[in-house]
Amino acid sequence: MKFHLRLFQILVLLLPVQLGLHFWPAWATVFGIRIDYLAPKIYLTDVIVILLLAAWRFKHLHITRYTLLFLAFAVVNILGAARWQVALVWWLKYLEIGLLAYYVSQNWREIKKWVSKPLAIAISYTTLLAVWQLFVQKTIGGPFWFFGERTFAANTPGIALVDLFGYQIMRPYAAFGHPNQMAGFALAAAPVLGLPLVILSFSRSAILAAGIIGVIFLFRRKLAGSLKYLPLLTIIFSLLLPILATRILAMTDNLAQSVDQRLVLASKAGELFGRSPLVGVGLGNFIPASLNRQPVHNIFLLVATETGVVGLLLLSYLLIRSLRNSLKIRNWKLVISILAILLIGLADHYWLTLQQTQLLFGIVIGASLSKDA
């Protein structure tokens, strides 16, 4: 096996790992509080991606006029951002994800032959770690520090809890940043083997998405022709969400905290998009621009807010083309992965903001756009 392919195999094996090094310059804070989304960071998996791209030597990579136009847009977006340092860091991250997607698209014929085994191992050790955390109601520590597991327990402030049989239970994180992210990753990466993780996470968005995808799969012969319109519907809903959110918030204040938070952020996203509709407020700049501690929980609104219409059109094109390609060749593994991204992306942002799901997003897009998918 070629060296770059072996490195990709290692990358897949370590996809659930978030071992990394964070840096904390002054511009990575809001009101003096460190914000993880703003901090420059380098993960073990970033190092592996860089090594495999270097070993591959960017074969068949062509610089076209569209590439130059995109780079010019990135420069404008960075220079127009309130915190240009944050925008620069995020553009470098998206460059990495884009190159990874391109690498996968060019090598998928060889990759798809053996990718299932390391992925199964990755999902299996993540499941074992999640079950262990759920049982002891805290993180395990010790050697699992090298997985990027953080240190906390059920009584740690801000930890995700679920009310189960009258008890407040800590939801397992494994080595992910949040149980919701763990669930989305499992559903998109391995919907059958990862189903226990989806259930253990108590993630309502992932469980609902899994149910919808299950129904779609059962009736796939009847629904296949209509599914190609799903990305367009999700985009339209996302763009209408700020208006709906503002009206709902004005009508009632008796909402669950998670729902209220999402609606407030969606409403704010609408305001920021109206402020800079063409090029956005700057990649990664939703938090400082809105003075919130989290991005808006919708991938389309997040992209529209930070990169304007230009970025939204690009994301829409990638998802529409990826889904249609996968449907055309009836590759239901990839169809399910894209459906998971689309459906969960309506209620969360981690496909574009957190390491493990960013990498998985790039791999899924690359595989879907490959001629050998």
C-alpha positions in Angstrom: 0.0 0.0 0.0 1.2 3.5 -0.9 2.4 5.6 2.1 -0.2 8.3 1.7 -2.9 5.6 1.6 -1.6 4.1 4.8 -1.6 7.6 6.4 -5.3 8.0 5.4 -6.1 4.6 7.0 -4.5 5.9 10.2 -6.5 9.1 9.9 -9.8 7.2 9.6 -8.8 5.1 12.7 -8.2 8.2 14.7 -11.1 10.3 13.4 -12.9 10.3 16.8 -9.7 11.5 18.6 -9.4 15.2 19.5 -6.0 15.4 21.0 -4.7 18.8 20.2 -2.9 22.0 21.3 -4.8 25.2 21.8 -3.3 28.7 21.6 -4.9 31.7 23.4 -4.1 35.1 21.9 -6.2 38.1 23.1 -8.3 38.0 20.0 -9.6 34.5 21.0 -11.6 35.9 23.8 -15.0 37.7 24.3 -15.3 39.9 27.3 -12.1 38.4 28.6 -13.5 34.8 28.4 -11.6 32.3 26.3 -13.7 31.0 23.4 -12.7 27.6 22.0 -14.2 28.4 18.6 -11.9 31.4 18.2 -8.6 29.9 19.3 -6.0 28.7 16.9 -5.4 25.0 17.4 -3.5 22.1 15.9 -4.8 18.5 16.3 -3.0 15.2 15.9 -5.4 14.5 13.0 -4.3 17.8 11.4 -0.7 16.6 11.4 -1.8 13.3 9.8 -3.7 15.2 7.1 -0.8 17.5 6.3 1.6 14.5 6.1 -0.7 12.5 3.8 -1.2 15.5 1.5 2.6 16.0 1.4 3.2 12.3 0.7 0.6 12.5 -2.1 2.2 15.6 -3.5 -1.1 17.1 -4.7 -1.2 15.1 -7.8 -3.6 16.3 -10.5 -4.3 19.6 -8.6 -5.1 22.3 -11.1 -5.2 26.0 -10.4 -8.0 27.5 -12.5 -9.5 31.0 -12.8 -12.3 29.8 -10.4 -9.6 28.9 -7.9 -8.1 32.4 -8.2 -11.5 34.0 -7.9 -12.2 32.0 -4.7 -8.9 33.0 -3.2 -9.6 36.6 -4.0 -13.0 36.3 -2.2 -11.2 34.7 0.8 -8.8 37.7 1.0 -11.8 40.2 0.8 -13.6 38.2 3.5 -10.5 38.2 5.8 -9.8 41.9 5.3 -13.4 42.8 6.0 -13.7 40.8 9.2 -13.8 42.5 12.6 -11.2 40.0 13.8 -9.1 39.2 10.7 -6.9 36.9 12.6 -9.8 34.6 13.4 -10.9 34.7 9.8 -7.4 33.8 8.6 -7.2 30.9 10.9 -10.6 29.6 9.8 -9.8 30.0 6.1 -6.6 27.9 6.6 -8.8 25.2 8.3 -11.3 25.2 5.4 -8.3 25.0 3.0 -7.2 21.9 4.8 -10.7 20.4 4.7 -11.0 21.3 1.0 -7.7 19.7 0.1 -8.7 16.6 2.1 -11.9 16.4 0.1 -10.0 16.7 -3.1 -7.6 14.0 -2.0 -10.4 11.6 -1.2 -12.2 12.3 -4.5 -9.0 11.5 -6.4 -8.2 8.3 -4.5 -11.6 6.9 -3.6 -11.2 3.9 -5.9 -8.4 2.6 -3.6 -9.7 4.0 -0.3 -13.1 2.5 -0.4 -11.7 -1.1 -0.5 -10.4 -1.0 3.0 -11.9 2.1 4.8 -14.6 0.0 6.5 -12.3 -1.8 8.9 -10.5 1.2 10.5 -13.8 3.0 10.7 -15.5 0.1 12.4 -12.6 0.0 15.0 -13.0 3.8 15.5 -16.7 3.5 16.2 -16.2 0.5 18.4 -13.6 2.1 20.8 -15.7 5.3 20.9 -18.8 3.2 21.9 -16.8 1.5 24.6 -15.5 4.8 26.0 -19.0 6.3 25.9 -20.6 3.4 27.7 -17.8 3.5 30.4 -18.4 7.3 30.9 -22.2 6.8 31.2 -21.7 4.0 33.8 -19.2 5.9 36.0 -20.8 9.4 35.3 -17.4 11.0 34.6 -14.5 10.9 32.2 -12.1 8.1 32.5 -8.7 9.9 32.3 -5.4 8.0 32.3 -4.5 6.8 28.8 -7.7 8.2 27.4 -6.1 11.7 27.7 -4.3 10.8 24.5 -7.7 10.4 22.8 -8.4 14.1 23.7 -10.8 13.2 26.4 -11.4 16.2 28.7 -11.7 16.0 32.5 -15.2 16.5 33.9 -18.0 14.7 35.9 -21.8 14.9 36.2 -21.5 17.7 38.7 -19.2 19.9 36.5 -21.0 23.2 35.6 -22.1 23.3 32.0 -21.9 19.6 31.4 -24.7 18.1 29.2 -27.2 16.3 31.3 -30.5 14.4 30.6 -33.4 13.8 33.0 -33.8 10.0 33.2 -36.3 8.4 35.6 -36.1 11.4 37.8 -32.3 11.5 37.9 -29.9 14.0 36.2 -27.6 11.8 34.2 -24.4 13.0 32.5 -24.6 12.3 28.7 -21.4 10.6 27.5 -19.0 12.6 25.3 -16.3 9.9 24.5 -13.5 12.1 23.1 -15.9 14.5 21.4 -16.6 18.2 22.2 -20.3 17.4 22.9 -22.6 14.4 22.9 -24.6 15.9 20.0 -21.4 15.9 17.9 -20.6 12.3 18.9 -24.1 11.3 17.8 -23.9 13.1 14.4 -20.5 11.7 13.7 -21.7 8.1 14.4 -24.8 8.5 12.3 -22.9 9.9 9.3 -19.9 7.6 9.6 -21.5 4.2 10.3 -25.3 4.4 10.7 -25.8 0.8 11.7 -22.7 0.2 13.9 -22.9 3.8 15.2 -26.6 3.6 16.2 -25.9 2.7 19.9 -23.8 5.9 20.1 -26.7 7.9 18.7 -29.0 6.5 21.3 -26.5 6.8 24.2 -25.9 10.5 23.3 -29.6 11.4 24.0 -29.2 13.9 21.1 -32.7 14.7 20.0 -31.6 16.1 16.6 -29.5 13.0 15.8 -32.2 10.6 17.0 -34.8 12.4 15.0 -32.5 12.5 11.9 -31.9 8.7 12.3 -35.6 8.1 12.4 -36.2 10.1 9.3 -33.3 8.5 7.5 -34.7 5.1 8.5 -38.0 5.8 6.9 -36.4 7.2 3.8 -34.2 4.1 3.5 -37.3 1.7 3.9 -39.1 3.6 1.1 -36.0 4.5 -0.9 -37.3 3.2 -4.2 -40.3 5.5 -4.0 -38.5 8.5 -2.5 -35.2 8.4 -4.4 -36.4 10.7 -7.2 -37.6 13.3 -4.7 -34.6 13.3 -2.4 -32.5 15.4 -4.8 -34.7 18.4 -3.8 -34.0 18.0 -0.1 -30.9 20.3 0.0 -32.9 23.1 -1.6 -35.7 22.7 0.9 -33.2 22.8 3.8 -31.6 25.9 2.4 -35.0 27.7 2.0 -36.0 26.7 5.5 -32.7 28.0 6.9 -33.0 31.4 5.3 -36.6 31.7 6.6 -35.6 30.6 10.1 -34.5 34.1 11.4 -37.9 35.5 10.5 -39.7 32.6 12.2 -37.4 32.7 15.2 -38.0 36.4 15.7 -41.8 35.9 15.6 -41.7 32.9 17.9 -39.6 34.7 20.5 -42.0 37.6 20.4 -45.0 35.4 20.9 -43.8 33.3 23.9 -41.1 33.1 26.5 -42.1 29.6 27.7 -39.5 27.7 25.7 -36.9 25.0 26.6 -33.5 26.6 27.1 -31.9 24.7 24.1 -34.8 25.8 21.8 -34.7 29.4 23.0 -31.0 29.6 22.6 -31.2 28.3 19.0 -33.9 30.8 18.1 -32.1 33.7 19.6 -28.9 32.8 17.6 -31.0 32.3 14.4 -32.5 35.8 14.9 -29.1 37.3 15.4 -27.8 35.5 12.3 -30.6 37.2 10.3 -29.4 40.6 11.6 -25.8 40.0 10.7 -26.6 38.6 7.3 -28.6 41.8 6.6 -25.5 43.8 7.6 -23.2 42.2 5.1 -25.2 39.9 2.7 -22.6 39.6 -0.1 -19.3 38.6 1.7 -20.4 38.1 5.3 -18.9 39.4 8.6 -15.8 37.2 8.2 -15.2 33.5 8.5 -15.3 32.4 12.1 -16.5 35.9 13.2 -20.1 35.1 14.1 -19.2 34.9 17.8 -17.4 38.3 18.1 -19.9 39.9 15.7 -22.9 38.7 17.7 -21.2 38.9 21.2 -22.4 35.3 21.8 -20.3 32.4 23.0 -21.6 29.9 20.4 -22.1 30.0 16.6 -25.7 29.9 15.2 -26.9 26.3 15.3 -27.6 25.9 11.5 -24.8 25.3 9.0 -26.5 27.3 6.2 -27.2 30.3 8.4 -23.6 30.1 9.8 -22.1 30.2 6.3 -24.5 32.9 5.1 -23.7 35.1 8.1 -19.9 34.6 7.9 -19.3 34.4 4.1 -22.5 35.9 2.6 -24.3 34.8 -0.5 -21.0 33.7 -2.1 -20.2 31.2 0.6 -23.8 30.0 0.8 -24.0 29.3 -2.9 -20.7 27.3 -2.7 -21.9 25.2 0.2 -25.3 24.6 -1.5 -23.6 23.5 -4.7 -21.4 21.0 -2.9 -24.2 19.4 -1.0 -26.6 19.4 -3.9 -24.1 17.9 -6.3 -22.8 15.4 -3.7 -26.3 14.1 -3.0 -27.3 13.9 -6.6 -24.1 12.0 -7.5 -24.7 9.5 -4.7 -28.3 9.0 -5.7 -27.4 8.6 -9.3 -25.1 5.6 -8.6 -27.4 4.4 -5.7 -24.6 4.5 -3.2 -26.9 4.5 -0.1 -24.0 4.6 2.4 -23.0 8.1 1.0 -26.7 9.1 0.6 -27.3 8.4 4.3 -24.1 10.4 5.3 -25.2 13.4 3.3 -28.8 13.2 4.7 -27.4 13.1 8.2 -25.3 16.3 7.5 -28.3 18.1 5.9 -30.9 17.2 8.6 -28.7 17.7 11.7 -27.2 20.8 10.0 -30.6 22.4 10.4 -30.2 22.3 14.2 -26.5 22.3 14.9 -23.2 23.7 13.6 -20.5 21.1 14.4 -20.2 19.8 10.8 -18.4 23.1 10.1 -16.9 24.1 13.4 -15.5 21.0 15.3 -12.6 18.9 14.3 -13.9 15.4 14.0 -17.0 16.3 12.2 -15.2 18.8 9.9 -12.9 16.0 8.8 -15.7 13.6 8.3 -17.6 16.3 6.3 -14.6 16.7 4.0 -14.3 12.9 3.5 -18.0 12.5 2.7 -18.0 15.3 0.2 -14.8 14.0 -1.4 -16.2 10.5 -1.7 -19.5 11.8 -3.1 -17.8 13.9 -5.8 -15.4 11.1 -6.9 -15.9 9.6 -10.3 -15.4 6.2 -8.6 -18.0 6.7 -5.8 
